[in-house]
Amino acid sequence: MKSDLILDKKPKRGFLPDHAPLKSVRSDSQSRYLSDLSAEVPKLLLTSSLPQVLESLPGNFFNFSEMIRGGEEKRLRCINSQLSFLAHAYVYSDNKPKKKLPKSIASPWIKVSKYLGRPPVLSYASYCLDNWYLIDKNKKISLDNVALINNFLGGVDEDWFVTIHVCIEDAASEAIRSTIALVDETLESKIEMHLKNILNSLEKVNSIFKRMPEKCDPYIYYHRVRPYIFGWKNNPDLPKGLIYDGFFKNKPQQFRGETGAQSSIIPLLDALFDVKHKKDSLRDYLEEMLLYMPPAHRELIFQTKKNSKVKMYANDSIKIRRLVNKCLDQMTQFRSQHIRYANDYIHSQSRNPSEFTSGGSTIRGTGGTPFMRYLRKHRDETKSSIKK
């Protein structure tokens, strides 16, 4: 398994790919058709014609075995994102979710996602990390210069919701580079320098996160964006899960939906600063989220958790302890902001039902958890790690 993120180098863009994702793959007729089809998802959803299109395709229509054998990861990540959007658009194309995914999508999706080390469900990696491009390639990532490749319904609110996360990932890149360096660092002055870098990076992350309400309306998010990113685990509308036609003995499979908990930023910093999560269903859920991350990202988290000595250095140095506390305070602020958004964008909106809302749950997040309780616990456990 190869990855753009190699643990012994300095990743240019953190957990984002060092080079912008491919907007499409057009190396043969089937990849061209897939690219054209995925670009039409908003129109196909609008006209309710997506199910008919996918159901009419032969089961073996898409075959990317040659790319898999050739290890063409960059192309396969693009294809996996396209297949993920098509699959979720199909399942949630009507108010009542479909219980079986056609073989024409199930077959390539299972094979490509397996190569990439991810479950066959729309994950944060396919929704965000591999789903952006620069409007002006000569300029840096910013909210003024990044756009989405794939959409469900499209529109300002959907784009802004995801591009905020893309820009957060970019802003966190400095923290990720310093985290990698800190694991092996022993010189106090260098440790302080890297902690200052992490603090600066987290301040940028929080500044970007606070801009979510500028162009993403809570009502639109809840009723037009959120429904398509649910999975089929702990989803009351798909209690048994989803059947992938021709696979898994045609038995329903359960996978969690896309959620920010699948971003590797905060789990990596939890590992670096040894933020303790009590053994309960929350910790089990956080550990499960690692399986939805790209393999190299979760490996970095494992190695950091195993080898970080930052907590030990903080016990021995007042300067280091103060810097660690400032970083933990920024992480607490991030999680507090997440709680506020969860209340405004989900909990409050669940009281205003709409005929357009399909799938999912009003009490569980897109990852299938009782989100308000979990988010508060995340925040409180981070805050309790601050040492005086």
N, C-alpha and C positions, 0 to 999 in steps of 0.2 A: 504494500500500500504506500503510495507516494503522497506527498502533500506540499503545497506552497509554503507552509509554515514548518521550518526545520528548527529544532530546538536549540541548535548550537550557533544560530545566526541571529542577527537583529532584524526581526520582521519590520518591513517598511511601514506597513499599515496595520500593525497589530493582528487582529483576527480576521480582518478583511484580506482578500487576496492581494499580493503585492502588485499585480497587474490587474487592471479593470476586467471584470468578467466579460465573457463573450456575449454579445447581444443575440446572436443566433449561430447555428451551425448549418452550413449549406454545402456540405461536401458530397452529398448524394441526394437522390430524389426523396427518400424517406425523411432525412433530416431537414430538408427544405420544406417538406409538407408539414412536419411537426412544428417548425418555426413559424410557418404561415398560420397554422391552426392555433397555436398558443397566442399569437398576436391578435387573433380574432375573438378571444374569450369574452371580452366585454360585450361585443355585438351578438355573440352566440347566446350569452346569458339574457341579454335584452329581448331577443326574439324567441327564447325558449327552445332553440334548435340544437343546442349542444348534445343532449342525450341521443338524438337521432343520428347525428354525425358520428359519434363514437361507437354507437351500437351497430352501425352499418359497416364498420371496418373489420376485415378479417382478423382473427386472433393473432396471427403471426405478421401482421402488417408492418410493425416496427421491430427491427432487429439490429441491435447495436453491439453484437458479439465481437465484431472485428475491432471496434474502438476499445472494448473492454480488454481484449487480448493485447492490443497495442498500448495499453496503459495511457490512453489519451484523456487524462484527468480533467483538463480545462474544458474540453468539449463535453465530457460526460457530466460535469457539474452544470453546464448550461442546459443540457438535455434533461437532467434530473429536475431542475427548476421548472422547465416547461411541462414535464409530465406531472409534477406535483400540482401545478396550477390547474391543469386540465382535469386531473383526478378529483380535486376538491370542488372545482366548479361543477363537475358532473354530479358528485354526491349531493351537493347542496344547491342544485339547480332549481329545485322546487321547495315549497314550504315543508314538505315531508321528505326527509333525506332518503336517498336510495340505499338499499342494503347490499347491493352487489355491484362490483366494479367490473366493466367489460374486460375480457382478456386482452383486447387490443391495447389497453393502457396498463392493465395489471402486469402483464408479462414483461414488457421492457422496464417498467418502473421498479419491479422487484429486483431484476438483474442489475440495473444501473445503480440503484441505491445500495445494494449489497456490495458492489465493488467500492463504492465511496464510504462504506462503513456506517451507513445510516439506515434507519427503518424506512419502509415505504409509506411515508406520510409527509405532509408538508411540514418541514422543520424550520427553525429560525435561520439555519444556514441557507436553505433554498429561498426563503421568503425575503431575507435581508442581505446576508453576506455575499451571495452570488447573484444579486438581482438589482444591480445599479450600473449606471454609466455616467461619465462626465459630459456635460453639455459642451464645455470648452476643454479639450484635452490638455491644453497648455496651462490650465489653472488647477488649483488644488480642490480637494473635496470640501464643499461647503453647502449650506442650504440654498445658496444662490446658484450652485453649479452641479447639482446631482439630481438625477431623475431615475425612475424605475424602468426596468426592462419589461417585466410581466405584471399584469394587473388582473383583478377580478372584474369589478364594475368600472374601475378607474375613477378619475376625478381628484380634485384638490385634497379632500380629506384623506382618502386612501393613500395617495402619494406622500403627503406630508407625514402621516403616521409612520410610514416605513423609512422615508429619507431622514427623519429625525434620528432613527436608530442607526442608520448608516453613518451619519455624522457623529453620533455618540461613539460608535466603534472606532472611527478615525481619531477622534479626540483622545480615546483611551490608549492609542498605540504607544505613546510615550510611557505610560504606566506599565504596559506589557513588556517593553524593552528593558525598563529598569527592574522589573520583577525578575526577568531572566538573569540580569546581571547581579542582582542582590543575592541570589541563591549561593553563589560562589565567592561573594565579596567578604573580606575580613577587615579591610582598612576603614576605620571609623569615619574619616572624612568622605570617603567614597560612598559609604552606607548613607550618610546624611545627604549627599548629593542626589542619590537615587530616590530617597524618600521624598525629597523636595520635588523631584521630577514627577513622582506619582501624585503628590498633592496638587501640583500645578495641573496635571492631566485630569484629575478628578474634578477640580474646579471648573475646567472647560466642559467636562461631561455634564455637570449639573446645570451649567449655564445654558447648554443646548437643550437639555431635557425640559427646562422650564418654558421653552418656547412651543411646546406641543399645542396649547390652546389657540395659538395664532391662526392656524389654518386647518385644524382638525376639530370639527364640532362634535361634542359628545353624542348628540342624537344620531347624526350621520354615521359616526363610528359604530355605535351600538347596533344600528339597524341595517347598515349597508356595507360595513367593512368587516366587523367581527364575525358574522355568521359563517363566512367561507373558510375561516382558519381553524375552526374546531376540528378535533380528531374524532376517534371512535373508541375512546376508553373513558369510562365514567361519564359518558354522554347519554342522558336519559332518552334522547331521540334515537339512539343506536345502542340499546342496552347490551346487545350481544356482540357488537362490533361490526366490522365490514367484511364481506366475502370478496376475496380476490379470485375471480373466475378462473378455474383451472389450477389453482395453487393452494397450498396448505390443506389439501384434501377437501377443498371447498367448505372449510369450516371458518366461521367468522373470526377475524383477528382484531385485537384491540391495541391501538397505538394512540398516544396522546397527541393533542393538537399543538400547533405553533404557539410558543409563548416566550416572553422575554427571559424566562428562567433558563432557556436553552442558550442564551448568550454566555460566553465563557468569561466575561470581564469580572463580574462580581465573585463568581466561584473561585477564580484565580486569586483575587485579592483576599478572599476568605482564607484560602490556603496559605498565602504569604504571611498574613497576620494571625494565623491560627485562631480564627473566629470559630467558637464552639457552637455546634447545633446539637441540642439534646437528642438522644436516641428516641425517635418517635416517628409518626407517619410523615411529618414534615421532612425530616432528614432522609427518610426512605425515598421521598419524592425528589429531593435535590440530587440524591445519588442516581436515581432513575434518569433524571434530565441529562446526566453525563452521556448516556447512551445515544442521545439525539444530537450530540455535538460531533463535528468532524474528529476522527480519531486522534490526529496530532494535537488538537486543542485539549481534549480530555487528558492526553498523556502529559502535556505540560502542567495541567492542574495536579495530576497524581505526583509528578516529580517535584513540583513546588511544595506540595503538602508534606512530602517525605523528607525534603532536604532543607527547608527554610529554617534559618536560625534568627530571624528578625526579632522574635519574641524574647529570645535569650539576650540579644544585644540591647533590647529596650529595657530589660531588667537591670543591666549594668551601666546604662548611660541615660542621664536625664534628658540630654539633647535629642537622642534617638527616640526616647519614650514620648517626648512632646510631639515630635514629627509623626510618629506612629499614631498617636491620639488624634492629631489633626486629620490624618488620612481616614481613620475610622469615623471621625465626625462627618467627613464628606460622604462616606459610604452610608452613614445613618441618614444624612440629608437626602441622598438619592432614594433610599428605601422609603423614607417618609413621603417624598414627592410621589412615589409610585402608589402609595396607599391613597393619597388624595386623588390621583387620577383614577384609580380603581373605583373609588366612591363616585366621582363625577361622571365617568365614562361608562360605568357598568351598573353599579348598585342603584344609583339614582335613576338611570334610564330604564332599568328593568320594571319600573313602576308605570312606564308608558308604553304598553304593547303596541306593536305595529303589524299590519297584515303582511308586510314585506319581510319580516324577520323569519329566517328558516334555520332549523338546527340549533344545537347547543343547549345552553342552560342559563337561567337567570341567577343562579346562586353559585355556579362554578365558573372558573376561568376557562380560557380556551385550552389550557393544559389539563382540564378535568379536575381541578382542585377547588375546595372552599377558599377562594382566593383572599378574602378580607382577613380571615383568621391567620392564614399562612403569611401574608405580607406583614402583618403586625409582628408576628413572631420573628420573621427575618430581621426586621428593624430592631426589635428589642434585644435580640441576641448579639447584634452588631454593636449596639450601644453599650451593652454590658461588658464588652471586651476592652473598652476604654479604661486605662489604669491611671490613677492619680499618682 
